[in-house]
Amino acid sequence: MRRLVYLSSARQDFRDILRYITQESGDRAIARGFVDRLQRQCGKLAALPGALGRARPELRPDIRSFAYQGYIIFFRYQGETFEVVKVLEGHRDFPGVFNEG
């Protein structure tokens, strides 16, 4: 099993998602539950063998993505490490976000 690592950019995305869903729903528990499910999905992806998700060479040569409940998990394989790079709402301008950093 690969080691799961969240880059600081992904950790910030989880905080942003938590804040947004809390504002929209008025319930932090709903938001926390959703972020927990997103993180569990990352763990499942890290645990599976092989290269999963869709290659995203238009963003970066090593980036792959996987859709989950309206969000896109962007990740890469670094040897035995599964790195979650970004987690974005599905309608975002992905090239714009990746070109920022």
All heavy atoms as an XYZ file, in Angstrom:
827
protein
N       0.849     -1.192      0.000
C       0.000      0.000      0.000
C       0.891      1.251      0.000
O       1.878      1.318      0.713
C      -0.900     -0.004      1.233
C      -1.810      1.176      1.290
S      -3.032      0.950      2.584
C      -3.004      2.549      3.310
N       0.504      2.203     -0.787
C       1.248      3.465     -0.855
C       0.959      4.323      0.379
O      -0.120      4.267      0.950
C       0.835      4.259     -2.091
C       1.220      3.614     -3.384
C       0.754      4.496     -4.540
N       1.069      3.888     -5.798
C       0.218      3.188     -6.532
N      -1.008      3.010     -6.135
N       0.599      2.667     -7.685
N       1.918      5.141      0.708
C       1.739      6.104      1.799
C       0.958      7.292      1.251
O       1.274      7.823      0.182
C       3.120      6.541      2.287
C       3.089      7.451      3.488
C       4.486      7.647      4.054
N       5.330      8.374      3.132
C       5.623      9.664      3.233
N       5.149     10.369      4.228
N       6.405     10.248      2.355
N      -0.055      7.718      1.966
C      -0.899      8.848      1.571
C      -0.340     10.124      2.172
O      -0.122     10.205      3.385
C      -2.330      8.619      2.055
C      -3.322      9.755      1.891
C      -3.494     10.139      0.423
C      -4.656      9.379      2.501
N      -0.103     11.125      1.310
C       0.404     12.427      1.751
C      -0.474     13.509      1.136
O      -0.765     13.478     -0.060
C       1.872     12.626      1.301
C       2.341     14.040      1.577
C       2.783     11.616      1.968
N      -0.904     14.461      1.972
C      -1.629     15.631      1.490
C      -0.642     16.792      1.421
O      -0.064     17.169      2.451
C      -2.775     16.010      2.428
C      -3.842     14.954      2.545
C      -3.949     14.165      3.677
C      -4.752     14.763      1.513
C      -4.939     13.204      3.784
C      -5.742     13.802      1.618
C      -5.827     13.019      2.758
O      -6.802     12.069      2.854
N      -0.446     17.358      0.240
C       0.383     18.551      0.127
C      -0.331     19.710      0.819
O      -1.549     19.680      1.016
C       0.657     18.880     -1.333
C       1.435     17.822     -2.137
C       1.756     18.352     -3.529
C       2.707     17.410     -1.425
N       0.400     20.750      1.163
C      -0.207     21.893      1.861
C      -1.338     22.508      1.036
O      -2.330     22.976      1.589
C       0.848     22.940      2.207
O       1.476     23.415      1.036
N      -1.208     22.468     -0.291
C      -2.269     22.999     -1.161
C      -3.563     22.199     -0.980
O      -4.657     22.781     -0.931
C      -1.822     22.973     -2.621
O      -1.367     21.676     -2.987
N      -3.475     20.885     -0.849
C      -4.660     20.054     -0.642
C      -5.248     20.282      0.748
O      -6.474     20.346      0.905
C      -4.319     18.583     -0.845
N      -4.383     20.415      1.756
C      -4.889     20.688      3.107
C      -5.655     22.009      3.137
O      -6.699     22.123      3.786
C      -3.741     20.676      4.118
C      -3.187     19.264      4.349
C      -2.269     19.175      5.555
N      -1.146     20.093      5.522
C       0.029     19.847      4.967
N       0.245     18.684      4.382
N       0.992     20.742      4.999
N      -5.148     23.012      2.408
C      -5.861     24.288      2.326
C      -7.196     24.113      1.598
O      -8.206     24.696      1.993
C      -5.011     25.347      1.624
C      -5.688     26.711      1.557
C      -5.991     27.280      2.934
O      -5.107     27.362      3.785
N      -7.234     27.669      3.176
N      -7.217     23.297      0.556
C      -8.469     23.035     -0.166
C      -9.500     22.414      0.765
O     -10.673     22.804      0.736
C      -8.230     22.117     -1.367
C      -7.424     22.786     -2.466
O      -7.397     24.037     -2.536
O      -6.818     22.044     -3.266
N      -9.094     21.462      1.597
C     -10.039     20.850      2.539
C     -10.587     21.896      3.507
O     -11.780     21.886      3.822
C      -9.382     19.698      3.314
C      -9.172     18.460      2.495
C      -7.922     17.871      2.432
C     -10.210     17.865      1.799
C      -7.709     16.716      1.690
C     -10.017     16.711      1.053
C      -8.766     16.137      0.992
N      -9.748     22.794      3.981
C     -10.225     23.872      4.873
C     -11.225     24.771      4.143
O     -12.253     25.161      4.707
C      -9.054     24.694      5.410
C      -8.223     23.951      6.454
C      -7.214     24.852      7.146
N      -6.140     25.273      6.266
C      -4.999     24.610      6.078
N      -4.776     23.469      6.714
N      -4.066     25.078      5.269
N     -10.921     25.096      2.874
C     -11.826     25.938      2.078
C     -13.161     25.244      1.833
O     -14.220     25.877      1.905
C     -11.181     26.308      0.740
C      -9.970     27.222      0.892
O      -9.772     27.822      1.977
O      -9.197     27.320     -0.087
N     -13.115     23.958      1.534
C     -14.348     23.183      1.302
C     -15.175     23.140      2.579
O     -16.396     23.338      2.549
C     -14.010     21.767      0.792
C     -13.396     21.839     -0.612
C     -15.253     20.875      0.795
C     -12.705     20.563     -1.066
N     -14.512     22.901      3.711
C     -15.203     22.865      4.997
C     -15.901     24.198      5.272
O     -17.082     24.235      5.639
C     -14.206     22.541      6.112
C     -14.778     22.442      7.519
C     -15.674     21.217      7.643
C     -13.656     22.384      8.538
N     -15.182     25.281      5.059
C     -15.744     26.610      5.297
C     -16.925     26.879      4.347
O     -17.984     27.356      4.775
C     -14.655     27.675      5.115
C     -15.076     29.072      5.469
C     -13.942     30.103      5.476
N     -12.853     29.865      4.537
C     -11.652     29.348      4.861
N     -11.382     29.010      6.097
N     -10.727     29.183      3.936
N     -16.771     26.562      3.074
C     -17.827     26.813      2.086
C     -19.095     26.015      2.408
O     -20.199     26.579      2.429
C     -17.327     26.464      0.679
C     -18.396     26.563     -0.363
C     -18.820     27.801     -0.840
C     -19.015     25.425     -0.851
C     -19.831     27.899     -1.778
C     -20.021     25.507     -1.801
C     -20.430     26.751     -2.261
O     -21.444     26.839     -3.189
N     -18.945     24.727      2.659
C     -20.134     23.902      2.915
C     -20.788     24.307      4.233
O     -22.012     24.312      4.346
C     -19.783     22.402      2.873
C     -19.364     22.022      1.441
C     -20.969     21.546      3.328
C     -18.870     20.602      1.279
N     -19.982     24.697      5.227
C     -20.552     25.175      6.485
C     -21.392     26.430      6.240
O     -22.514     26.546      6.747
C     -19.441     25.477      7.518
O     -18.730     24.269      7.800
C     -20.021     26.029      8.812
N     -20.873     27.348      5.433
C     -21.624     28.580      5.120
C     -22.907     28.255      4.362
O     -23.968     28.804      4.673
C     -20.779     29.524      4.272
C     -19.704     30.245      5.028
C     -18.837     31.110      4.116
O     -18.636     30.792      2.944
N     -18.310     32.184      4.660
N     -22.815     27.397      3.362
C     -23.974     27.101      2.512
C     -25.042     26.297      3.244
O     -26.231     26.504      3.016
C     -23.533     26.363      1.246
C     -22.708     27.222      0.304
C     -23.465     28.441     -0.202
O     -24.588     28.270     -0.732
O     -22.935     29.558     -0.076
N     -24.610     25.361      4.081
C     -25.569     24.476      4.751
C     -25.989     25.005      6.122
O     -27.032     24.611      6.640
C     -24.961     23.081      4.930
O     -23.912     23.111      5.890
N     -25.130     25.851      6.707
C     -25.397     26.319      8.057
C     -25.091     25.268      9.113
O     -25.441     25.432     10.276
N     -24.434     24.183      8.711
C     -24.183     23.074      9.633
C     -22.762     22.547      9.445
O     -22.455     21.908      8.446
C     -25.201     21.962      9.364
C     -25.175     20.854     10.391
O     -24.143     20.664     11.069
O     -26.204     20.165     10.512
N     -21.913     22.814     10.442
C     -20.520     22.365     10.357
C     -20.414     20.840     10.319
O     -19.503     20.294      9.700
C     -19.715     22.936     11.511
C     -18.231     22.628     11.390
C     -17.430     23.393     12.434
N     -16.055     22.965     12.486
C     -15.084     23.425     11.691
N     -15.365     24.335     10.788
N     -13.855     22.990     11.803
N     -21.336     20.134     10.961
C     -21.287     18.666     10.979
C     -21.485     18.102      9.566
O     -20.832     17.124      9.189
C     -22.335     18.103     11.932
N     -22.358     18.716      8.790
C     -22.559     18.291      7.399
C     -21.272     18.506      6.614
O     -20.821     17.632      5.869
C     -23.737     19.052      6.752
C     -25.059     18.578      7.355
C     -23.742     18.893      5.229
C     -26.261     19.402      6.958
N     -20.671     19.673      6.794
C     -19.431     19.989      6.090
C     -18.315     19.040      6.497
O     -17.583     18.520      5.642
C     -19.027     21.436      6.373
N     -18.170     18.788      7.791
C     -17.122     17.888      8.288
C     -17.319     16.482      7.724
O     -16.361     15.814      7.332
C     -17.158     17.868      9.821
C     -16.118     17.024     10.481
C     -14.765     17.690     10.476
N     -13.941     17.063      9.466
C     -12.808     17.543      8.965
N     -12.346     18.698      9.368
N     -12.126     16.915      8.064
N     -18.569     16.033      7.664
C     -18.864     14.709      7.113
C     -18.451     14.592      5.660
O     -17.887     13.579      5.231
N     -18.696     15.644      4.890
C     -18.332     15.612      3.478
C     -16.811     15.602      3.305
O     -16.273     14.826      2.513
C     -18.946     16.786      2.709
C     -18.626     16.725      1.246
C     -19.271     15.824      0.430
C     -17.647     17.540      0.705
C     -18.956     15.730     -0.927
C     -17.325     17.460     -0.642
C     -17.984     16.553     -1.456
N     -16.113     16.452      4.042
C     -14.650     16.478      3.952
C     -14.076     15.132      4.390
O     -13.141     14.615      3.761
C     -14.069     17.650      4.768
C     -12.555     17.542      4.893
C     -14.447     18.982      4.117
N     -14.650     14.530      5.421
C     -14.195     13.202      5.850
C     -14.371     12.177      4.735
O     -13.481     11.351      4.503
C     -14.949     12.734      7.098
C     -14.548     13.477      8.363
O     -13.518     14.190      8.356
O     -15.287     13.352      9.362
N     -15.484     12.230      4.027
C     -15.719     11.293      2.910
C     -14.716     11.528      1.783
O     -14.207     10.575      1.182
C     -17.151     11.392      2.404
C     -18.166     10.786      3.361
C     -19.547     10.645      2.769
N     -20.144     11.891      2.313
C     -20.756     12.768      3.102
N     -20.839     12.556      4.406
N     -21.286     13.866      2.601
N     -14.426     12.799      1.485
C     -13.407     13.104      0.471
C     -12.053     12.514      0.875
O     -11.354     11.914      0.052
C     -13.251     14.621      0.320
C     -14.041     15.346     -0.742
C     -13.875     16.851     -0.575
C     -13.656     14.926     -2.129
N     -11.690     12.669      2.130
C     -10.406     12.156      2.600
C     -10.382     10.630      2.597
O      -9.357     10.028      2.268
C     -10.077     12.730      3.973
C      -9.766     14.208      3.884
C      -9.523     14.877      5.221
O     -10.087     14.486      6.247
N      -8.694     15.901      5.219
N     -11.509     10.002      2.937
C     -11.571      8.538      2.860
C     -11.392      8.072      1.418
O     -10.735      7.060      1.163
C     -12.885      8.018      3.439
C     -12.858      7.892      4.943
C     -13.987      7.032      5.485
N     -15.314      7.485      5.115
C     -16.011      8.406      5.788
N     -15.511      8.985      6.854
N     -17.218      8.748      5.385
N     -11.967      8.814      0.475
C     -11.802      8.460     -0.943
C     -10.330      8.555     -1.338
O      -9.828      7.706     -2.072
C     -12.661      9.354     -1.841
C     -12.601      8.992     -3.300
C     -13.133      7.592     -3.578
O     -14.145      7.177     -3.008
N     -12.471      6.864     -4.451
N      -9.633      9.554     -0.854
C      -8.195      9.666     -1.124
C      -7.464      8.441     -0.587
O      -6.575      7.894     -1.255
C      -7.621     10.938     -0.490
S      -8.198     12.467     -1.253
N      -7.834      8.006      0.604
C      -7.225      6.819      1.192
C      -7.488      5.578      0.370
O      -6.599      4.736      0.185
N      -8.701      5.451     -0.159
C      -9.028      4.302     -1.007
C      -8.193      4.321     -2.284
O      -7.690      3.281     -2.717
C     -10.513      4.306     -1.367
C     -11.419      3.971     -0.214
C     -12.871      4.083     -0.629
C     -13.808      3.883      0.541
N     -15.219      4.062      0.159
N      -8.050      5.492     -2.885
C      -7.238      5.605     -4.098
C      -5.785      5.232     -3.818
O      -5.144      4.551     -4.617
C      -7.320      7.024     -4.667
C      -8.663      7.443     -5.254
C      -8.664      8.933     -5.554
C      -8.994      6.637     -6.494
N      -5.265      5.678     -2.691
C      -3.875      5.388     -2.333
C      -3.663      3.891     -2.129
O      -2.586      3.363     -2.420
C      -3.484      6.148     -1.078
N      -4.692      3.205     -1.636
C      -4.567      1.784     -1.299
C      -4.648      0.871     -2.521
O      -4.192     -0.270     -2.460
C      -5.651      1.401     -0.299
N      -5.208      1.339     -3.604
C      -5.395      0.479     -4.777
C      -4.121      0.393     -5.606
O      -3.401      1.380     -5.756
C      -6.544      1.024     -5.631
C      -7.922      0.932     -4.967
C      -8.952      1.694     -5.781
C      -8.341     -0.522     -4.795
N      -3.854     -0.783     -6.159
C      -2.642     -0.947     -6.976
C      -2.792     -0.305     -8.343
O      -3.898     -0.032     -8.798
C      -2.516     -2.468     -7.096
C      -3.919     -2.962     -6.995
C      -4.611     -2.015     -6.044
N      -1.672     -0.070     -8.990
C      -1.685      0.471    -10.346
C      -1.882      1.966    -10.364
O      -1.991      2.623     -9.328
N      -1.926      2.503    -11.564
C      -2.140      3.938    -11.767
C      -3.609      4.162    -12.048
O      -4.142      3.664    -13.041
C      -1.283      4.443    -12.917
N      -4.259      4.891    -11.190
C      -5.692      5.138    -11.309
C      -5.951      6.553    -11.803
O      -5.048      7.377    -11.852
C      -6.356      4.948     -9.953
C      -6.153      3.582     -9.321
C      -6.635      3.598     -7.894
C      -6.873      2.525    -10.116
N      -7.200      6.814    -12.095
C      -7.607      8.151    -12.475
C      -7.231      8.486    -13.904
O      -6.714      7.664    -14.652
N      -7.521      9.715    -14.246
C      -7.300     10.221    -15.602
C      -6.006     11.029    -15.625
O      -5.809     11.919    -14.799
C      -8.486     11.116    -15.961
C      -8.389     11.787    -17.279
C      -9.639     12.625    -17.529
N      -9.319     13.660    -18.478
C      -9.940     14.800    -18.581
N     -10.943     15.075    -17.777
N      -9.584     15.679    -19.477
N      -5.146     10.718    -16.572
C      -3.922     11.518    -16.744
C      -4.318     12.933    -17.148
O      -5.239     13.129    -17.932
C      -3.029     10.886    -17.799
N      -3.610     13.929    -16.604
C      -3.927     15.327    -16.893
C      -2.695     16.075    -17.382
O      -2.227     17.019    -16.748
C      -4.483     16.005    -15.634
C      -5.752     15.368    -15.070
C      -6.913     15.335    -16.047
N      -7.400     16.617    -16.393
C      -8.512     17.178    -15.919
N      -9.259     16.522    -15.061
N      -8.869     18.369    -16.308
N      -2.136     15.660    -18.541
C      -0.911     16.308    -19.027
C      -1.097     17.788    -19.353
O      -0.124     18.534    -19.390
C      -0.552     15.492    -20.272
C      -1.843     14.897    -20.718
C      -2.627     14.649    -19.454
N      -2.334     18.229    -19.572
C      -2.569     19.650    -19.846
C      -2.350     20.511    -18.604
O      -2.190     21.720    -18.699
C      -3.982     19.859    -20.410
C      -5.107     19.813    -19.394
C      -5.581     18.411    -18.996
O      -4.921     17.404    -19.346
O      -6.627     18.318    -18.324
N      -2.336     19.875    -17.426
C      -2.102     20.597    -16.174
C      -0.638     20.503    -15.761
O       0.001     21.510    -15.502
C      -2.997     20.045    -15.067
C      -4.497     20.104    -15.342
C      -5.275     19.427    -14.230
C      -4.956     21.548    -15.540
N      -0.155     19.279    -15.677
C       1.245     18.967    -15.361
C       1.486     17.535    -15.823
O       0.570     16.711    -15.786
C       1.528     19.057    -13.859
C       1.497     20.465    -13.312
C       2.025     20.498    -11.882
N       1.744     21.793    -11.296
C       1.546     21.989    -10.012
N       1.604     20.995     -9.162
N       1.311     23.192     -9.560
N       2.701     17.201    -16.211
C       2.956     15.870    -16.752
C       2.678     14.723    -15.779
O       2.330     13.627    -16.210
C       4.435     15.881    -17.130
C       4.924     17.262    -16.926
C       3.873     18.062    -16.247
N       2.792     14.970    -14.472
C       2.649     13.883    -13.502
C       1.295     13.858    -12.786
O       1.061     13.015    -11.932
C       3.772     13.963    -12.459
C       3.771     15.284    -11.691
O       3.104     16.246    -12.128
O       4.459     15.363    -10.652
N       0.380     14.747    -13.140
C      -0.895     14.878    -12.426
C      -1.953     13.955    -13.019
O      -2.078     13.817    -14.231
C      -1.393     16.342    -12.458
C      -0.450     17.250    -11.675
C      -2.822     16.478    -11.926
C      -0.434     17.013    -10.185
N      -2.725     13.352    -12.106
C      -3.871     12.527    -12.479
C      -5.075     13.066    -11.702
O      -4.907     13.801    -10.717
C      -3.618     11.060    -12.149
C      -2.369     10.501    -12.826
C      -2.173      9.031    -12.594
N      -3.089      8.219    -13.361
C      -2.970      7.943    -14.664
N      -1.959      8.436    -15.348
N      -3.848      7.203    -15.279
N      -6.284     12.707    -12.125
C      -7.464     13.195    -11.412
C      -8.501     12.096    -11.274
O      -8.537     11.138    -12.052
C      -8.067     14.409    -12.125
O      -8.624     14.035    -13.365
N      -9.356     12.277    -10.272
C     -10.439     11.349     -9.996
C     -11.616     12.174     -9.484
O     -11.453     12.956     -8.537
C     -10.004     10.324     -8.941
C     -10.993      9.226     -8.722
C     -10.931      8.064     -9.473
C     -11.981      9.351     -7.762
C     -11.853      7.044     -9.264
C     -12.906      8.344     -7.550
C     -12.839      7.181     -8.303
N     -12.779     12.012    -10.104
C     -13.974     12.758     -9.698
C     -14.648     12.067     -8.519
O     -14.735     10.830     -8.467
C     -14.950     12.860    -10.864
N     -15.136     12.879     -7.578
C     -15.858     12.355     -6.433
C     -16.887     13.380     -5.974
O     -16.530     14.465     -5.515
C     -14.902     12.023     -5.276
C     -15.611     11.457     -4.071
C     -16.014     10.127     -4.047
C     -15.899     12.250     -2.978
C     -16.685      9.604     -2.959
C     -16.566     11.743     -1.880
C     -16.960     10.423     -1.878
O     -17.637      9.905     -0.799
N     -18.157     13.067     -6.140
C     -19.282     13.871     -5.670
C     -19.141     15.363     -5.969
O     -19.252     16.204     -5.076
C     -19.510     13.626     -4.181
C     -19.959     12.219     -3.897
C     -20.428     12.015     -2.475
O     -20.365     12.905     -1.638
N     -20.904     10.821     -2.192
N     -18.890     15.696     -7.212
C     -18.833     17.089     -7.637
C     -17.482     17.754     -7.443
O     -17.309     18.914     -7.800
N     -16.531     17.041     -6.877
C     -15.177     17.557     -6.673
C     -14.191     16.697     -7.456
O     -14.472     15.547     -7.775
C     -14.808     17.575     -5.183
C     -15.450     18.732     -4.465
C     -16.787     18.698     -4.103
C     -14.730     19.891     -4.197
C     -17.396     19.776     -3.477
C     -15.331     20.974     -3.571
C     -16.657     20.905     -3.215
O     -17.255     21.984     -2.614
N     -13.051     17.268     -7.756
C     -12.002     16.547     -8.464
C     -10.783     16.477     -7.552
O     -10.304     17.505     -7.066
C     -11.602     17.238     -9.797
C     -12.838     17.576    -10.644
C     -10.598     16.376    -10.568
C     -13.619     16.392    -11.142
N     -10.322     15.259     -7.333
C      -9.115     15.019     -6.549
C      -7.956     14.947     -7.535
O      -7.962     14.109     -8.441
C      -9.226     13.704     -5.753
C     -10.430     13.754     -4.796
C      -7.918     13.419     -5.005
C     -10.826     12.400     -4.232
N      -6.989     15.828     -7.386
C      -5.798     15.833     -8.235
C      -4.645     15.244     -7.433
O      -4.399     15.670     -6.294
C      -5.448     17.254     -8.677
C      -6.481     17.841     -9.600
C      -7.509     18.617     -9.107
C      -6.423     17.597    -10.965
C      -8.466     19.148     -9.955
C      -7.374     18.125    -11.824
C      -8.403     18.900    -11.316
N      -3.966     14.274     -8.023
C      -2.924     13.571     -7.287
C      -1.802     13.160     -8.221
O      -1.896     13.275     -9.439
C      -3.512     12.341     -6.584
C      -4.146     11.343     -7.528
C      -3.414     10.280     -8.034
C      -5.476     11.475     -7.910
C      -3.992      9.366     -8.909
C      -6.068     10.568     -8.780
C      -5.314      9.513     -9.279
N      -0.729     12.649     -7.600
C       0.385     12.109     -8.380
C       1.021     10.988     -7.573
O       0.914     10.918     -6.353
C       1.395     13.183     -8.730
C       2.101     13.796     -7.557
C       3.007     14.914     -7.989
N       3.537     15.612     -6.820
C       3.937     16.854     -6.837
N       3.872     17.561     -7.941
N       4.422     17.412     -5.755
N       1.664     10.111     -8.307
C       2.410      9.014     -7.692
C       3.874      9.422     -7.623
O       4.448      9.850     -8.617
C       2.268      7.740     -8.527
C       0.849      7.229     -8.611
C       0.101      7.367     -9.767
C       0.268      6.590     -7.513
C      -1.199      6.891     -9.838
C      -1.038      6.115     -7.581
C      -1.760      6.271     -8.745
O      -3.051      5.801     -8.815
N       4.452      9.309     -6.447
C       5.871      9.592     -6.236
C       6.471      8.356     -5.579
O       6.493      8.251     -4.355
C       6.054     10.824     -5.337
C       5.493     12.102     -5.891
C       6.313     12.627     -7.059
O       7.494     12.355     -7.200
N       5.671     13.375     -7.932
N       6.901      7.403     -6.401
C       7.409      6.143     -5.861
C       6.313      5.423     -5.103
O       5.262      5.124     -5.652
N       6.536      5.173     -3.824
C       5.547      4.487     -2.985
C       4.638      5.471     -2.243
O       3.991      5.096     -1.274
C       6.260      3.564     -1.991
C       6.894      2.361     -2.673
C       5.887      1.519     -3.449
O       4.832      1.155     -2.882
O       6.145      1.238     -4.639
N       4.600      6.701     -2.700
C       3.776      7.732     -2.070
C       2.679      8.178     -3.034
O       2.913      8.358     -4.222
C       4.638      8.945     -1.670
O       5.660      8.501     -0.784
C       3.812     10.013     -0.985
N       1.487      8.335     -2.493
C       0.336      8.864     -3.219
C       0.135     10.279     -2.695
O      -0.239     10.464     -1.530
C      -0.893      7.993     -2.932
C      -2.149      8.422     -3.633
C      -2.461      7.929     -4.882
C      -3.034      9.303     -3.029
C      -3.628      8.301     -5.514
C      -4.204      9.687     -3.663
C      -4.498      9.179     -4.913
N       0.457     11.285     -3.507
C       0.360     12.681     -3.078
C      -0.913     13.329     -3.606
O      -1.110     13.393     -4.822
C       1.551     13.488     -3.590
C       2.843     13.154     -2.920
C       3.980     14.043     -3.384
O       3.854     14.734     -4.419
O       5.011     14.037     -2.710
N      -1.739     13.814     -2.698
C      -2.911     14.597     -3.083
C      -2.438     16.038     -3.217
O      -1.946     16.633     -2.258
C      -4.046     14.462     -2.055
C      -5.237     15.319     -2.468
C      -4.449     12.997     -1.901
N      -2.566     16.568     -4.438
C      -2.033     17.892     -4.759
C      -3.083     18.977     -4.564
O      -2.818     20.009     -3.959
C      -1.506     17.906     -6.217
C      -1.005     19.279     -6.606
C      -0.413     16.855     -6.396
N      -4.288     18.760     -5.082
C      -5.381     19.732     -5.003
C      -6.693     18.968     -4.937
O      -6.799     17.854     -5.447
C      -5.451     20.638     -6.243
C      -4.294     21.553     -6.491
C      -4.203     22.736     -5.563
C      -5.329     23.712     -5.680
N      -5.345     24.687     -4.565
N      -7.715     19.596     -4.359
C      -9.083     19.080     -4.373
C      -9.965     20.274     -4.708
O     -10.058     21.221     -3.930
C      -9.484     18.452     -3.018
C     -10.902     17.907     -3.091
C      -8.494     17.363     -2.609
N     -10.570     20.225     -5.896
C     -11.308     21.394     -6.399
C     -12.731     21.039     -6.796
O     -12.992     19.928     -7.280
C     -10.586     21.975     -7.611
C      -9.151     22.448     -7.389
C      -8.508     22.807     -8.715
C      -9.124     23.626     -6.436
N     -13.612     21.995     -6.647
C     -14.982     21.849     -7.124
C     -14.929     21.649     -8.635
O     -14.098     22.243     -9.316
C     -15.781     23.097     -6.726
C     -17.277     22.926     -6.819
C     -17.814     23.161     -8.212
O     -17.251     24.011     -8.924
O     -18.786     22.486     -8.593
N     -15.792     20.802     -9.150
C     -15.725     20.346    -10.541
C     -15.867     21.394    -11.615
O     -15.510     21.131    -12.766
N     -16.364     22.575    -11.307
C     -16.561     23.600    -12.330
C     -15.445     24.646    -12.359
O     -15.542     25.623    -13.089
C     -17.910     24.301    -12.117
C     -19.057     23.388    -12.334
N     -19.721     22.773    -11.287
C     -19.653     22.944    -13.462
C     -20.674     22.007    -11.781
N     -20.653     22.095    -13.088
N     -14.413     24.450    -11.580
C     -13.314     25.424    -11.517
C     -12.495     25.419    -12.800
O     -12.499     24.453    -13.562
C     -12.380     25.111    -10.329
C     -13.005     25.228     -8.961
C     -13.086     26.655     -8.464
N     -11.818     27.334     -8.435
C     -10.983     27.334     -7.415
N     -11.259     26.665     -6.317
N      -9.846     28.006     -7.492
N     -11.745     26.469    -12.996
C     -10.811     26.600    -14.123
C      -9.514     25.907    -13.720
O      -8.625     26.522    -13.145
C     -10.576     28.089    -14.424
C      -9.427     28.318    -15.395
O      -9.084     27.405    -16.172
O      -8.855     29.423    -15.364
N      -9.418     24.612    -13.992
C      -8.259     23.841    -13.538
C      -6.938     24.341    -14.099
O      -5.990     24.528    -13.346
C      -8.428     22.344    -13.833
C      -9.695     21.767    -13.269
C     -10.496     20.957    -14.049
C     -10.091     22.029    -11.974
C     -11.660     20.426    -13.539
C     -11.262     21.501    -11.444
C     -12.046     20.692    -12.243
N      -6.843     24.596    -15.411
C      -5.550     25.127    -15.917
C      -5.173     26.433    -15.230
O      -4.002     26.647    -14.893
C      -5.798     25.310    -17.406
C      -6.853     24.302    -17.735
C      -7.755     24.295    -16.509
N      -6.145     27.294    -14.985
C      -5.861     28.552    -14.309
C      -5.333     28.339    -12.899
O      -4.375     28.984    -12.483
N      -5.937     27.415    -12.173
C      -5.498     27.127    -10.802
C      -4.099     26.550    -10.803
O      -3.249     26.954    -10.013
C      -6.490     26.154    -10.112
C      -5.924     25.641     -8.806
C      -7.830     26.823     -9.892
N      -3.815     25.626    -11.714
C      -2.496     25.001    -11.734
C      -1.415     25.954    -12.266
O      -0.261     25.824    -11.886
C      -2.517     23.704    -12.551
C      -2.985     22.534    -11.729
C      -4.340     22.272    -11.570
C      -2.079     21.714    -11.090
C      -4.773     21.207    -10.797
C      -2.511     20.645    -10.322
C      -3.859     20.392    -10.167
N      -1.781     26.896    -13.085
C      -0.808     27.866    -13.594
C      -0.474     28.940    -12.572
O       0.530     29.619    -12.698
C      -1.291     28.514    -14.896
C      -1.212     27.549    -16.050
O      -0.392     26.618    -16.051
N      -2.083     27.723    -17.024
N      -1.338     29.094    -11.541
C      -1.078     30.076    -10.474
C       0.153     29.688     -9.673
O       0.874     30.539     -9.205
C      -2.269     30.161     -9.515
C      -3.465     30.852    -10.089
C      -4.671     30.759     -9.163
O      -4.531     30.238     -8.033
O      -5.749     31.195     -9.562
N       0.323     28.373     -9.431
C       1.396     27.941     -8.546
C       2.374     27.197     -9.303
O       3.345     26.795     -9.367
